[in-house]
């Protein structure tokens, strides 16, 4: 199973979240921790 880090859409830095191939994101608010 492939797992990838999620990157912030604003600054491009890696967030604390990881996503698997079978993960579905629906209406998920993503923001940078910094």
Rosetta blueprint (number, residue, H / E / L):
1 X L
2 X L
3 X E
4 X E
5 X E
6 X E
7 X E
8 X L
9 X L
10 X L
11 X L
12 X L
13 X L
14 X E
15 X E
16 X E
17 X E
18 X E
19 X E
20 X E
21 X L
22 X L
23 X L
24 X L
25 X L
26 X L
27 X L
28 X L
29 X L
30 X L
31 X L
32 X L
33 X L
34 X L
